[in-house]
Amino acid sequence: MAVSKPSVGGNNAIAATVYLDGKFMPSTQATISPLDRGFIFGDGIYEVVPVFSGRPFRLAHHLRRLRNGLAAIGIDSPMGDTDWHRVLQRLVDDNGAGDQYIYLQITRGIAPRNHVFPVETKPTVFAYAEPTVYAEPMATVEAVSAITTEDIRWQRCDIKSTSLLAAVMLRQQAAEKGSAEALLVRNGLITEGAATNVFMVLGSDLVTPPTGPYILSGITRELILELAKRHDIPAIERDIEEQELAAASEIWISGSTQEIKPVTHVDGSPVGNGMPGPVFARLQALYLEYKRAFREGRVE
């Protein structure tokens, strides 16, 4: 299995069409008030949905998490699942189908600046789709390095909030040390990455921290656990102590656009033999097969 270096930089494409408050429009014409609480307070929820061959991937799971996040912060969902499907598919189709990602954000809306929730404010809904490239060939794996650092985020990381300053600072800390991700430690336990979930191979088990207030319930994380169970790969959700990092033979990170990536070095030291491991190779193959089945319409 060949290992590629991490890609540098992001996607430079600009979405041609966006959806804003009930209307589809060119991105150059979209405007949002500076008094929007999403701008003033980061008072909102977001989702990022992969799109393979013009089809949003596990959209029902993303919409479920969206509803849960909105309910947690007291915002009524602006529309039901059928209408979300229609809007998001229109963005994908207008963007030329193919492989993309969807960004969807809902804020509490426009109101005078006051920390207390305003009454009867209409939520602001913004969404767009952009082309992107996902990993496909098994011959190449993007291995990454990571650092460990204190988890300085708030105590409701299970809410996919647009307030991401702490995560931005943590990811920047990793970047300044030449790493792709920061593995976060809270009270001596590994929680997750700054923008990813974490898996480790400890002994014969695939282990990931359990969901809770300090961990986002990742959609890719959920799929990895489903595939492991379906194919008799021992997988456990439990607390992982920081010192167990040194005992891990494999470490991975996962996310909707990151998919699954092996971490081969942590704080400059190799993980296992410093190469992607056999459990990763098996789960990666199962994940890519699931994607192929999705592209061909064999799974939803």
JOCOR-V489825 format. One record per residue. N is the residue number from 1. D_CENTER is the distance of its C-alpha to the mean C-alpha in Angstrom with 1 decimal. Layout:
n | d_center
N | D_CENTER
N | D_CENTER
This chain:
n | d_center
1 | 25.5
2 | 25.1
3 | 22.6
4 | 21.4
5 | 20.7
6 | 17.4
7 | 17.4
8 | 18.4
9 | 17.4
10 | 15.2
11 | 15.9
12 | 19.2
13 | 19.5
14 | 20.1
15 | 19.5
16 | 23.1
17 | 22.6
18 | 20.7
19 | 21.1
20 | 22.3
21 | 24.1
22 | 25.5
23 | 26.3
24 | 25.1
25 | 26.3
26 | 26.1
27 | 23.5
28 | 26.5
29 | 27.9
30 | 25.0
31 | 25.9
32 | 24.6
33 | 27.0
34 | 26.7
35 | 27.7
36 | 24.5
37 | 23.1
38 | 19.6
39 | 21.4
40 | 23.7
41 | 21.7
42 | 18.0
43 | 18.9
44 | 16.3
45 | 13.1
46 | 10.4
47 | 8.0
48 | 6.6
49 | 8.3
50 | 9.4
51 | 13.2
52 | 15.6
53 | 19.3
54 | 19.0
55 | 17.5
56 | 14.2
57 | 12.6
58 | 12.7
59 | 13.2
60 | 15.2
61 | 12.5
62 | 10.2
63 | 13.6
64 | 14.5
65 | 11.7
66 | 12.7
67 | 16.3
68 | 15.8
69 | 14.3
70 | 17.1
71 | 19.6
72 | 18.8
73 | 19.6
74 | 22.5
75 | 21.5
76 | 22.8
77 | 20.7
78 | 22.4
79 | 22.5
80 | 22.3
81 | 20.2
82 | 22.8
83 | 22.8
84 | 19.0
85 | 19.4
86 | 22.3
87 | 20.8
88 | 17.6
89 | 19.6
90 | 22.2
91 | 19.8
92 | 18.7
93 | 22.5
94 | 23.6
95 | 21.4
96 | 23.1
97 | 21.0
98 | 19.8
99 | 16.3
100 | 14.1
101 | 11.0
102 | 11.6
103 | 10.9
104 | 12.5
105 | 13.8
106 | 16.6
107 | 18.8
108 | 21.9
109 | 24.0
110 | 27.1
111 | 29.4
112 | 31.7
113 | 30.1
114 | 30.3
115 | 28.0
116 | 29.1
117 | 27.4
118 | 29.6
119 | 31.4
120 | 30.8
121 | 28.4
122 | 26.8
123 | 23.0
124 | 21.8
125 | 19.5
126 | 18.0
127 | 16.1
128 | 16.2
129 | 15.3
130 | 15.6
131 | 16.5
132 | 14.6
133 | 15.4
134 | 13.7
135 | 15.4
136 | 18.3
137 | 21.4
138 | 21.8
139 | 24.2
140 | 21.6
141 | 18.8
142 | 16.9
143 | 17.6
144 | 16.5
145 | 18.0
146 | 16.8
147 | 18.8
148 | 19.1
149 | 19.6
150 | 20.2
151 | 17.4
152 | 18.7
153 | 16.3
154 | 17.7
155 | 18.3
156 | 16.0
157 | 12.5
158 | 12.1
159 | 12.3
160 | 9.4
161 | 12.0
162 | 12.6
163 | 14.6
164 | 12.6
165 | 15.8
166 | 15.7
167 | 12.3
168 | 13.7
169 | 16.9
170 | 15.5
171 | 13.7
172 | 17.0
173 | 18.9
174 | 17.4
175 | 18.0
176 | 21.6
177 | 22.2
178 | 21.1
179 | 17.9
180 | 14.4
181 | 12.8
182 | 14.4
183 | 14.7
184 | 15.6
185 | 18.8
186 | 20.1
187 | 23.7
188 | 23.8
189 | 20.8
190 | 17.5
191 | 14.7
192 | 11.4
193 | 10.3
194 | 10.1
195 | 6.4
196 | 6.0
197 | 8.1
198 | 11.6
199 | 14.3
200 | 17.9
201 | 21.0
202 | 23.8
203 | 27.1
204 | 26.7
205 | 23.7
206 | 19.9
207 | 18.7
208 | 15.6
209 | 15.9
210 | 16.4
211 | 14.4
212 | 16.2
213 | 16.3
214 | 14.9
215 | 11.8
216 | 8.8
217 | 9.4
218 | 6.4
219 | 7.5
220 | 7.6
221 | 9.2
222 | 11.5
223 | 12.5
224 | 13.4
225 | 15.6
226 | 17.1
227 | 18.1
228 | 19.4
229 | 21.5
230 | 22.7
231 | 23.9
232 | 25.4
233 | 23.3
234 | 23.7
235 | 20.5
236 | 20.7
237 | 18.6
238 | 20.5
239 | 20.6
240 | 20.6
241 | 23.1
242 | 22.7
243 | 25.8
244 | 24.4
245 | 22.3
246 | 25.7
247 | 26.4
248 | 23.2
249 | 24.1
250 | 20.5
251 | 17.2
252 | 13.8
253 | 10.2
254 | 7.5
255 | 3.9
256 | 4.3
257 | 6.2
258 | 7.2
259 | 8.3
260 | 10.7
261 | 12.6
262 | 15.7
263 | 16.6
264 | 20.3
265 | 21.4
266 | 20.7
267 | 22.9
268 | 24.9
269 | 25.9
270 | 25.1
271 | 23.2
272 | 25.8
273 | 27.5
274 | 25.0
275 | 23.9
276 | 21.2
277 | 22.7
278 | 24.0
279 | 21.6
280 | 18.7
281 | 20.9
282 | 21.5
283 | 18.0
284 | 16.9
285 | 20.0
286 | 19.3
287 | 15.8
288 | 17.3
289 | 20.2
290 | 18.1
291 | 16.6
292 | 20.2
293 | 21.4
294 | 18.9
295 | 20.1
296 | 23.6
297 | 23.2
298 | 24.0
299 | 21.0
300 | 19.1
